[in-house]
Amino acid sequence: MAFANQIRAYAPLYRRSAIVTLQLLTTLHLISTDLLEIRMCAGVSMLPTLSHTGDFVLISPIPLKFHITSAQLNGTPRPPTSEWGIRRGDVVIATSPTDPSKTVCKRILGMEGDIVEVDPARTKAKREAKEQRSKNTEPDKRWEELDADHRREINRVNQAQIDEDAKLVPVFTPRGRLDSEHVRIPKGYVWLAGDNASNSTDSRAYGPVPMAMLKGKVLARVWPNPKWMSGDNLMREVAETS
């Protein structure tokens, strides 16, 4: 009888603790799904921005229609953003286009309507190789021949301009690589790339990525070396180190 009385006496306390615990778990769930989340990002594709051994980053889930990047701070307009609250230079978490069970951490290099170069390094190498072959094989030309070549080149460029839209349509080979050197980003898509371009599987391989596959925007590195991640500043740092 005394034990039953003790149970009844402690019941309100246990019930109150259970309610508080449930409220706390619900709040944490809402924060992690709608406001903020901490997640580890590991791999070599985002070097030197993020460590290959793994960094804990603070993520703001998408959509971000009311994100701070869409507003004005101290009277200074922010760069143009999409209705999702993201912009070029932002580091994002996205569902992997090649394996939906995984996520990838990449940087947005192109928004809808942008024309981006698929692989600048490959384009540069092809151009240098072509120039080298030209130097080795072409004989000296007279001025008349050079002038004729110049006119033909102008005609070719003009025709290319007329056919620009057709040439900028993304065309994939069976291997998944883009055939064209440039591509226009369709509406509702973004172009993702790793900062470590020499060791990154990104939009160069699988093309533009639907915005619906973006899961969150990386706001800061929490540990180690805590740091707020501004897209503009980080892109400058990557350019300086590359």
N, C-alpha and C positions, 0 to 999 in steps of 0.2 A: 504493500500500500504506500509506504514511504517512497519507494522507488518510482512508482507511478506519479506521485506528486512532484518528485524532482523532474521527471520527464516533462510534465505539464508546465513546470516553472521555467524550464530551459527552452521549451518549444518556440516561444515568441522570438528568443534570441537567435536560434538556428534559422527560423523562417526569415528573420530580418537579414541575417548574413547571406542566406541563399539569394534573396532578392537583390541585395547590393552586388553580389558576385555576378549575377545574371545581367544587371544593368551595366556593370563595368565591362563585361565581355561584349555586350551589344555595342557599347560605345567604341571599344577598340576595333570591332569589326567594321563599324560605319566609318571610322577614321581611316582604316587601312584600305577600304574599297572606294571611298568617295573623296577623301581629303589627302592623306599622306600615308606612305608606306616605306619601310626600310627593307632593302633587298641587297643581296650580294651579286656583284657583276664580276665575272672572271673570264680570262681569255686574252689572247694577244692582239685581237683586231682593233682595240681602242687604245693601244699604246701610242704616245706616252701619257694620254689623259687619265686612263685608268690602268691599274697594275694588272699584269697577267696572272698574278697569284690570287687576286680577288680583293675588291674594295666594296665596303658597305656604302650604299648610296641612298639618298632620300628622294622618293619618287612621288610626284603628284599625278594621280590617275587622270586619264583622258576620258570624256571630253572636258575641256577647260575653257568654256565660253567666257567665264568671268575671271580668267587667270590674270595675274598682275601684269603679264607681258602685253595684254591688250589695252592697258590703261596708260595714263600719263603720270610720270613721277617727276616732281619738282618742276613742272611746266615743260619738261622735255618730251616730245613725242617719241614713242617707241617705233621701231621699224614695223612695216606692214605685217599683220598676222592673219592667219586663217580664222574661221569661226570656231575652230577648236582651241585657239589660244596658243598655237605653236608657230614657230618661224624658222627661217634658215639659220643654221648654226646650233639649234637645240639638240641635245643628246636625249634620245628616247629609248624606251623599251617597247619592243614589238613582237608579235607572234611570228615565229620563223616561217617564211614562205615555203621552205623546203621540208619542215617538220613541225606541224601545228602543235605538237605536244611540248615544244621548246620555245623559249623566247631568245631574242637577240638584243644586244645593246649597240646602237649605231647613231650616227649624226645625220641630221637632215641637211642635205646639200641642195635640194631643189624642191620647190612647191609647184602646185598645179599651174600650168601655163608657161613655166620656165623651160628653156632649152639648155640642156646640160651635155657636156662632153662625157661620153660613156667611160672611156679609159684614157685620160690625158697621157699617162706614161707610155701606153701602147701606141697612141697616135704620134707622140714625139719620136719614138723609136722607128716607126714606119717612115716618118718624114725624113729623119736623118739617114736611114738606109737608102731611101730613094735619092736623096741628094748625093750620097756617096756614089751610088751606081751611075748617076748622071755625070758626075765628074770623071768617072773612070771610062765611060763608054762614048760620051758625046764628043765629036770633033769640034774644032773651032768653027763658028758660024760667022758669015758676013752680016753686015748691018741689015741688008734687005731680008735675009732669012730671019733674023731676030725680030724685025718689025712684023713679018708675016706671022711668026709664032705668037707675038704679042696680041695681034688681032684675033687669032684663033682662040687664045686664052680668054680674051674679053667676051667673045661669043659664047664660049663654054660657061663662063661664070654667069652671064645673063640667062642662059637656058637653065642653069642650076637654080637660079633664083626663082624662075617661073615654076620649077618643079619642087620647090622647097618643101611644101607640105607633104608631098608624097614621099620625099626622101627622109623626112623626119619621123615617119611612122615607125614605131618599134618593130623590128623584125628579128625573131629569134632563130638561131640555128638549132639543129637537133641536140647540140651539146649544151644549149641553154645560154650561150653568149650572144650578145647583141651584134648584128652584122654592121649596122650603121654606126658612124663615129659620134653622131649626135642624136638626141631624142627629145621630143617635147613631152613634158609631163602632163598626162591627161587630168581632167577635172576629178577631184576626189582622191588623188594619188600624191605620193611624195617620193623623193629619191633619197635612199639611205646609203651611207658609206661609212666604213671604218676609218679612224684616223691613221691606222697603220695599213695603208693601202696595199703594201706588198704582201700582206698576210691577212686578208679579210675577204670573206664571202659576203657580198652585198648586192646592191642593185645592178652592179656591173654584170652579175651572173644571173639574177632572177628578175631584173627589170624594176619598173616603178612599183611601189607597194601601196595598197589601199589604205587610206587613213583609218578605216575601221579596224585594221590590224594593229594600230598603235595602242598600247596599253597604258603608258605613262611617260611623263617627262621627268628627266633627272634634274633635280633642283640643286643638289649639293652632294659632295662626298663627305660622309659622316665619319668614317674611320678606314684606314689611318689618314693622318694629315687632313683634318676637316677643312673644307673649302666650298664656298658657294660657286656654282658653275654657271657663268654667264656665257651664252653662245658666242657673242662677239669676241670677248676676251680669250676664250679657249681656242677659237679658230686662229687668232693671231699667234697664240703661243705655239700651236701645232705647226703653223707656217714657219715660225722662226726656228723650230727644232728640226724641220724636215729639210 
